[in-house]
Amino acid sequence: MTYTLVTCSGISNTGKLTTQAGMLLMQRKPGMFLCMNCKQSAESLKMDAGSAERLIVLDGCTDCCATKKLTAAGLSADAHIIATELGIEKNGMADVKYDEIEKLVRAVIDRVSCPTE
């Protein structure tokens, strides 16, 4: 199964974190994950993600920008993970920490392994 990750478009540390985690998942599990940032238009996102087997949204915070863009595209996520709800602090333009990337990557892997949770 291929999972399409739609990541946050924010410039805060948690927004950048979602994209970095998505890229790392593509490297670690080639062919299992595709990653796209929600900076693109809703129309473009619908074209790119509309045929995905499974959609996972990675939002940086409770503003849920990626989810809003997905909804605007007429799509819904099969899973939704919010970085700040994993205990990762939104800290403006701070650098993303490696352990935060690992925490988000682990949350995605756990969600894929146990999709009903």
Residue pairs with C-beta under 8 A, 6 or more apart in sequence:
1 32
1 53
1 54
2 31
2 32
2 33
2 34
2 52
2 53
2 54
3 32
3 33
3 34
3 52
3 53
3 54
3 55
3 56
3 112
4 33
4 34
4 35
4 36
4 49
4 52
4 53
4 54
4 55
4 56
5 22
5 25
5 33
5 34
5 35
5 36
5 56
5 57
5 58
5 108
6 36
6 37
6 38
6 45
6 49
6 55
6 56
6 57
6 58
6 66
6 69
6 70
6 77
7 18
7 19
7 21
7 22
7 35
7 36
7 37
7 38
7 58
7 66
8 14
8 15
8 18
8 19
8 37
8 38
8 58
8 59
8 60
8 61
8 65
8 66
8 83
9 15
9 37
9 38
9 39
9 65
9 66
9 69
10 16
10 60
10 61
10 63
10 65
11 93
12 60
12 61
12 90
12 91
12 92
12 93
13 60
13 90
13 91
13 92
13 93
13 94
13 95
13 96
13 100
14 60
14 61
14 83
14 84
14 88
14 90
14 91
15 60
15 61
15 65
16 60
16 96
17 60
17 83
17 88
17 96
17 100
17 101
17 104
18 58
18 59
18 60
18 66
18 83
18 104
19 35
19 37
20 96
20 101
21 58
21 101
21 104
21 105
21 108
22 33
22 35
22 58
23 35
24 101
24 105
25 32
25 33
25 35
25 105
25 108
25 109
26 33
26 34
26 35
28 105
34 52
36 45
36 48
36 49
38 45
38 65
38 66
38 69
38 70
40 48
42 69
42 72
42 73
42 74
43 73
45 69
45 70
45 73
45 75
46 73
46 74
46 75
49 55
49 70
49 73
49 75
50 73
50 75
54 78
54 79
55 70
55 75
55 76
55 77
55 78
55 79
56 77
56 78
56 79
56 80
56 81
56 108
56 111
56 112
57 64
57 66
57 67
57 70
57 77
57 79
57 80
57 81
58 66
58 81
58 83
58 104
58 108
59 65
59 66
59 67
59 80
59 81
59 82
59 83
60 82
60 83
60 84
60 90
61 82
61 83
61 84
61 90
62 82
62 84
62 85
64 82
67 77
67 80
70 76
70 77
78 115
79 111
79 112
79 115
81 104
81 107
81 108
81 111
83 90
83 100
83 104
84 90
86 103
86 104
86 107
87 103
88 100
88 103
88 104
110 117
111 117
